[in-house]
């Protein structure tokens, strides 16, 4: 039974990756955000089913963060409180979902991503993705998340 659960997890992960790629073909930011939120939710379930609890828990925080950033941008507001709040939330969630030292990789990657997403414009944010994606890639290797490895 456990093998079937992991297989289902990997299948959902690959659907998630396909949705992410599809989202980049959209032109409306609101549609991109909706598609990426669904993709992240599938990625969360995938992490849960393959036993990667840090990936699951931190991506739940990312979904909430994305909504907060979406509404913040929609209202033309910028602040440092929002990215700091979600960075601290990720650190706390990481403590409760600890799998081992490799949990630090995804935590640091998502914290870097959160701070840069909250502070930089789109052009400079893209420059920081190499750092966050590299950390998350190594976590995905440890977690044996094949779709996560492909995605990063």
KAFEN-V582523 format. One record per residue. N is the residue number from 1. RES is the residue in one letter. PHI is phi in whole degrees, -180 to 180 (none if undefined). OMEGA is omega in whole degrees, 0 to 359 (* if undefined). D_CENTER is the distance of its C-alpha to the mean C-alpha in Angstrom with 1 decimal. Layout:
N:RES:PHI:OMEGA:D_CENTER + N:RES:PHI:OMEGA:D_CENTER
//
This chain:
1:X:none:182:27.5 + 2:X:-61:179:24.7 + 3:X:-64:179:24.6 + 4:X:-67:178:24.3 + 5:X:-65:178:21.4 + 6:X:-64:179:19.5 + 7:X:-62:176:20.7 + 8:X:-61:177:19.5 + 9:X:-59:179:16.0 + 10:X:-65:179:16.1 + 11:X:-62:178:17.6 + 12:X:-64:178:14.8 + 13:X:-63:179:12.3 + 14:X:-70:174:14.6 + 15:X:-64:177:15.0 + 16:X:-59:179:11.3 + 17:X:-61:179:11.7 + 18:X:-61:178:14.9 + 19:X:-66:177:13.6 + 20:X:-61:179:11.3 + 21:X:-62:179:14.5 + 22:X:-62:182:16.5 + 23:X:-62:180:14.7 + 24:X:-71:178:15.7 + 25:X:-89:180:19.3 + 26:X:-81:180:19.4 + 27:X:-106:180:21.2 + 28:X:-85:183:20.7 + 29:X:-60:181:17.7 + 30:X:-65:178:17.8 + 31:X:-70:177:17.6 + 32:X:-60:182:14.7 + 33:X:-63:180:12.8 + 34:X:-65:181:14.1 + 35:X:-63:181:13.4 + 36:X:-69:176:9.7 + 37:X:-68:176:9.5 + 38:X:-63:179:11.5 + 39:X:-63:179:9.6 + 40:X:-65:178:6.4 + 41:X:-62:177:9.3 + 42:X:-64:177:10.8 + 43:X:-63:176:8.1 + 44:X:-61:180:8.4 + 45:X:-63:178:12.1 + 46:X:-59:179:12.1 + 47:X:-59:180:10.9 + 48:X:-62:184:13.5 + 49:X:-71:178:16.1 + 50:X:-95:176:16.0 + 51:X:87:179:16.2 + 52:X:-97:188:13.1 + 53:X:-67:178:13.1 + 54:X:-65:177:11.0 + 55:X:-60:178:8.0 + 56:X:-62:187:9.1 + 57:X:-63:182:9.9 + 58:X:-70:178:7.2 + 59:X:-74:171:4.8 + 60:X:-63:177:8.2 + 61:X:-61:179:8.4 + 62:X:-63:178:5.5 + 63:X:-63:178:7.7 + 64:X:-63:178:10.6 + 65:X:-59:181:9.8 + 66:X:-61:176:9.5 + 67:X:-63:180:12.8 + 68:X:-62:179:14.3 + 69:X:-67:179:13.7 + 70:X:-61:180:15.0 + 71:X:-70:177:18.1 + 72:X:-63:180:18.6 + 73:X:-70:180:18.8 + 74:X:-60:179:20.9 + 75:X:-94:179:23.3 + 76:X:54:179:23.5 + 77:X:-113:173:22.6 + 78:X:-133:177:21.2 + 79:X:-159:176:21.1 + 80:X:-96:183:19.9 + 81:X:-64:184:19.7 + 82:X:-62:179:16.5 + 83:X:-64:178:14.3 + 84:X:-68:179:16.4 + 85:X:-57:183:16.2 + 86:X:-71:175:12.4 + 87:X:-66:177:12.6 + 88:X:-65:178:15.4 + 89:X:-59:179:13.8 + 90:X:-66:179:11.0 + 91:X:-63:180:14.0 + 92:X:-67:180:16.0 + 93:X:-61:179:13.6 + 94:X:-61:178:13.3 + 95:X:-63:182:17.1 + 96:X:-84:181:17.3 + 97:X:-113:186:15.1 + 98:X:-56:176:16.5 + 99:X:-110:185:17.1 + 100:X:146:185:18.7 + 101:X:-58:180:18.5 + 102:X:-68:174:15.6 + 103:X:-64:177:13.4 + 104:X:-63:183:14.1 + 105:X:-63:181:12.4 + 106:X:-69:179:8.8 + 107:X:-63:179:9.9 + 108:X:-62:179:11.6 + 109:X:-60:182:9.0 + 110:X:-75:175:6.6 + 111:X:-67:176:10.1 + 112:X:-58:180:11.4 + 113:X:-60:182:8.8 + 114:X:-67:180:9.6 + 115:X:-63:181:13.2 + 116:X:-68:178:13.6 + 117:X:-64:183:12.1 + 118:X:-82:187:14.5 + 119:X:-110:187:17.4 + 120:X:-92:170:17.7 + 121:X:-76:186:18.8 + 122:X:-58:183:17.0 + 123:X:-64:181:19.2 + 124:X:-74:177:18.6 + 125:X:-61:180:14.8 + 126:X:-60:180:14.8 + 127:X:-66:182:16.9 + 128:X:-87:183:14.5 + 129:X:-62:179:11.8 + 130:X:-59:180:14.1 + 131:X:-67:184:13.8 + 132:X:-66:180:10.0 + 133:X:-65:179:9.8 + 134:X:-64:179:12.9 + 135:X:-66:181:11.8 + 136:X:-69:177:8.8 + 137:X:-59:181:11.4 + 138:X:-65:175:13.9 + 139:X:-59:181:12.0 + 140:X:-62:176:11.6 + 141:X:-65:178:15.3 + 142:X:-62:183:16.2 + 143:X:-81:184:14.5 + 144:X:56:176:16.2 + 145:X:-94:185:13.2 + 146:X:-64:177:15.1 + 147:X:-70:177:12.9 + 148:X:-64:177:10.0 + 149:X:-63:179:12.8 + 150:X:-63:183:13.9 + 151:X:-64:183:10.7 + 152:X:-77:*:10.5
//
